[in-house]
């Protein structure tokens, strides 16, 4: 069932040590600011929740995993401060994922654009279906994937980040994303994905939580400066979104 709520929905369910966070929005599971804030708070809360050994991040429905940030809110930005605030949404979520004491596993069932690719990259491990193509279209509207770039680069390297962000009009398929290291496994369909994830998460949740946390620290070594870096990058996007180029591109997009 897809939510029809304008602000989207967010549910958490904890069972056998696995905390499942499910987000949804009627516009292809995109994120208005209020939903990003809820996700950030939920991840931070689960970080200290003893009954949660690991976190599974998923989205509603069988189509898109995530269409990035809310287009309506993007179009409405009219000053620098509002711009920085808008782009800080994904920065705050990625930082919460990075600092979270629990490993975060991504379940990617469909296409993902923009900020959503950053979410996948900030997962510690992700599995996807063959339908889970990705695209970074930001440059085509005059901005760039600056906030999520550090997370994407950390996962797939500079060359693949360049390939993904500069070919802003191109979808890269799930096997491309797997080859580059964004996905650990690609399964044929959603039921295969869920079977594989069930086995994997059950195993993971049975391991020593302290060992898992120490492993997470290893994965994220050298990212301590991201609290400042991602917000600085949000300001770059916040400025660019006010440019004539972007205003015109967004107008075209709206039509």
C-alpha positions as CSV (number, residue, x, y, z in Angstrom):
1,X,0.0,0.0,0.0
2,X,1.3,3.4,-1.0
3,X,0.6,6.3,1.3
4,X,-1.4,9.3,0.0
5,X,-0.3,11.7,2.7
6,X,1.3,14.9,1.4
7,X,4.0,14.8,4.1
8,X,4.7,11.2,3.4
9,X,4.8,8.4,6.0
10,X,7.5,6.8,8.2
11,X,7.0,3.6,10.2
12,X,9.4,1.6,12.3
13,X,8.9,-2.0,13.4
14,X,11.4,-4.0,15.6
15,X,11.3,-7.8,15.5
16,X,14.1,-10.3,16.4
17,X,16.6,-7.5,16.7
18,X,15.9,-6.1,13.2
19,X,14.5,-2.6,13.2
20,X,12.7,-2.0,9.8
21,X,12.2,1.7,8.8
22,X,9.8,2.1,5.9
23,X,9.3,5.5,4.3
24,X,6.8,6.4,1.7
25,X,5.5,9.4,-0.4
26,X,2.8,9.5,-3.2
27,X,5.4,11.2,-5.5
28,X,7.6,8.1,-6.1
29,X,8.8,8.0,-2.5
30,X,10.4,11.5,-2.7
31,X,11.3,13.4,0.4
32,X,9.7,16.6,1.6
33,X,11.8,18.3,4.3
34,X,9.5,17.2,7.1
35,X,9.9,13.5,6.1
36,X,13.8,13.8,5.9
37,X,13.7,15.3,9.4
38,X,11.6,12.4,10.7
39,X,14.0,9.9,9.1
40,X,17.0,11.6,10.6
41,X,15.4,11.6,14.1
42,X,14.3,7.9,13.8
43,X,17.8,6.8,12.8
44,X,19.4,8.7,15.7
45,X,16.8,7.2,18.1
46,X,17.5,3.6,16.9
47,X,21.2,4.2,17.4
48,X,20.6,3.9,21.2
49,X,17.7,1.4,21.1
50,X,18.9,-1.8,22.7
51,X,16.3,-4.0,21.1
52,X,17.5,-3.0,17.6
53,X,20.7,-4.9,16.6
54,X,20.6,-3.7,13.0
55,X,18.5,-1.4,10.8
56,X,16.8,-2.3,7.5
57,X,15.9,0.7,5.4
58,X,13.1,0.3,2.8
59,X,10.5,2.2,1.0
60,X,6.8,1.6,0.2
61,X,5.4,0.0,-2.9
62,X,6.9,-2.0,-5.7
63,X,8.1,0.8,-8.1
64,X,10.6,3.6,-7.2
65,X,12.8,3.2,-4.2
66,X,13.3,7.0,-3.9
67,X,12.9,10.0,-6.3
68,X,15.1,12.2,-4.1
69,X,14.1,15.5,-2.6
70,X,10.6,17.0,-3.1
71,X,10.3,18.8,-6.5
72,X,7.6,21.1,-5.3
73,X,9.8,22.3,-2.4
74,X,12.8,22.7,-4.7
75,X,10.8,24.9,-7.1
76,X,9.6,27.1,-4.2
77,X,13.1,28.1,-3.0
78,X,13.5,31.9,-3.3
79,X,16.5,32.8,-1.0
80,X,19.9,31.5,0.0
81,X,18.8,30.5,3.5
82,X,15.9,28.5,2.3
83,X,18.1,26.9,-0.3
84,X,20.7,25.8,2.2
85,X,18.0,24.6,4.6
86,X,16.4,22.5,1.8
87,X,19.7,20.8,0.8
88,X,20.7,20.3,4.4
89,X,17.8,17.7,4.7
90,X,19.8,14.9,3.0
91,X,23.0,16.1,4.7
92,X,21.5,15.6,8.1
93,X,20.1,12.1,7.2
94,X,23.4,11.0,5.8
95,X,25.2,12.2,8.9
96,X,22.7,10.4,11.1
97,X,23.3,7.2,9.1
98,X,27.1,7.7,9.4
99,X,27.0,8.3,13.2
100,X,24.4,5.6,13.9
101,X,25.8,2.8,16.1
102,X,23.8,0.2,14.2
103,X,24.6,-1.2,10.7
104,X,22.1,0.0,8.1
105,X,21.0,-2.4,5.4
106,X,19.3,-1.0,2.3
107,X,16.5,-2.8,0.4
108,X,16.3,-1.3,-3.0
109,X,13.3,-2.5,-5.1
110,X,13.2,0.1,-7.9
111,X,14.6,3.2,-9.5
112,X,16.4,5.8,-7.5
113,X,17.3,9.4,-8.4
114,X,19.4,12.2,-6.8
115,X,19.3,12.3,-3.0
116,X,18.0,8.7,-2.9
117,X,21.3,7.5,-4.4
118,X,23.0,9.2,-1.5
119,X,20.8,7.3,0.9
120,X,21.8,4.0,-0.7
121,X,25.5,5.0,-0.6
122,X,25.1,5.8,3.1
123,X,23.8,2.3,3.9
124,X,26.5,0.0,5.1
125,X,25.3,-2.8,2.8
126,X,22.6,-2.8,0.1
127,X,20.7,-5.4,-1.9
128,X,18.6,-4.6,-5.0
129,X,16.4,-6.0,-7.7
130,X,17.2,-5.8,-11.4
131,X,14.8,-2.9,-11.6
132,X,16.9,-0.8,-9.3
133,X,18.5,1.6,-11.8
134,X,20.1,4.9,-10.6
135,X,20.5,8.4,-11.9
136,X,22.0,11.7,-10.7
137,X,20.2,14.3,-12.8
138,X,21.2,17.4,-10.8
139,X,23.6,18.9,-13.3
140,X,20.9,18.9,-16.0
141,X,18.9,21.4,-13.9
142,X,21.9,23.6,-13.1
143,X,22.8,22.3,-9.6
144,X,24.9,19.3,-8.7
145,X,24.8,16.3,-6.3
146,X,27.2,18.1,-3.9
147,X,25.6,17.0,-0.6
148,X,25.6,13.3,-1.5
149,X,28.8,13.3,-3.5
150,X,31.0,12.4,-0.5
151,X,28.8,9.4,0.4
152,X,28.6,8.2,-3.2
153,X,32.3,8.7,-3.8
154,X,33.2,6.8,-0.6
155,X,31.2,3.9,-1.9
156,X,31.9,3.8,-5.7
157,X,35.0,6.0,-6.2
158,X,35.7,9.2,-8.0
159,X,35.6,7.7,-11.5
160,X,32.2,6.1,-11.1
161,X,30.9,9.3,-9.4
162,X,32.0,11.3,-12.5
163,X,30.4,8.8,-14.8
164,X,27.1,8.9,-12.9
165,X,27.0,12.7,-12.3
166,X,28.3,14.0,-15.7
167,X,26.0,11.7,-17.7
168,X,23.1,13.4,-15.9
169,X,20.5,12.2,-18.5
170,X,21.5,8.5,-18.3
171,X,20.1,5.7,-16.1
172,X,22.7,3.3,-14.9
173,X,21.3,-0.2,-14.4
174,X,21.5,-2.3,-11.2
175,X,24.4,-4.4,-12.5
176,X,26.4,-1.3,-13.2
177,X,25.7,-0.2,-9.6
178,X,26.7,-3.6,-8.3
179,X,29.9,-3.7,-10.3
180,X,30.9,-0.3,-8.9
181,X,30.1,-1.4,-5.3
182,X,26.9,0.4,-4.5
183,X,24.9,-2.9,-4.3
184,X,26.3,-6.0,-2.7
185,X,23.8,-8.2,-4.5
186,X,21.3,-7.9,-7.3
187,X,18.3,-10.3,-7.3
188,X,15.8,-11.0,-10.1
189,X,12.7,-9.7,-8.4
190,X,11.3,-8.4,-5.1
191,X,10.4,-11.8,-3.7
192,X,13.9,-13.1,-4.3
193,X,15.3,-9.9,-2.7
194,X,13.2,-10.3,0.4
195,X,14.2,-14.0,0.8
196,X,17.8,-13.1,0.5
197,X,17.5,-10.1,2.9
198,X,15.7,-12.2,5.5
199,X,18.5,-14.7,5.6
200,X,21.2,-12.0,5.7
201,X,19.6,-9.8,8.3
202,X,18.8,-12.7,10.6
203,X,22.4,-13.8,10.5
204,X,23.7,-10.3,11.1
205,X,21.3,-9.6,14.0
206,X,22.7,-12.8,15.7
207,X,26.3,-11.5,15.8
208,X,27.9,-9.7,18.7
209,X,26.5,-6.1,18.7
210,X,29.8,-4.7,19.9
211,X,31.7,-6.4,17.1
212,X,29.2,-5.0,14.6
213,X,29.6,-1.5,16.0
214,X,33.4,-1.7,15.8
215,X,33.1,-2.9,12.2
216,X,30.8,0.1,11.4
217,X,33.5,2.4,12.8
218,X,36.0,0.8,10.4
219,X,33.7,1.4,7.4
220,X,33.3,5.1,8.2
221,X,36.9,5.9,9.2
222,X,38.0,9.3,8.0
223,X,34.5,10.9,7.7
224,X,34.5,12.8,11.0
225,X,34.6,16.1,9.2
226,X,31.3,15.4,7.3
227,X,29.2,17.2,9.8
228,X,30.7,20.4,8.5
229,X,31.5,19.3,4.9
230,X,27.9,18.2,3.9
231,X,26.4,21.4,5.3
232,X,29.0,23.5,3.4
233,X,28.1,21.5,0.2
234,X,24.4,22.2,0.9
235,X,25.2,25.9,0.8
236,X,26.7,25.5,-2.7
237,X,23.5,23.9,-4.0
238,X,21.5,26.5,-2.1
239,X,23.2,29.2,-4.0
240,X,23.1,27.5,-7.4
241,X,19.4,26.8,-7.2
242,X,18.7,30.6,-7.3
243,X,20.7,31.0,-10.6
244,X,18.9,32.0,-13.8
245,X,20.0,28.7,-15.4
246,X,18.3,26.6,-12.7
247,X,15.1,28.8,-12.6
248,X,14.7,28.3,-16.3
249,X,15.5,24.6,-16.2
250,X,13.0,24.1,-13.4
251,X,10.3,26.0,-15.3
252,X,10.8,23.7,-18.3
253,X,10.7,20.7,-16.0
254,X,7.4,21.8,-14.5
255,X,5.8,22.0,-17.9
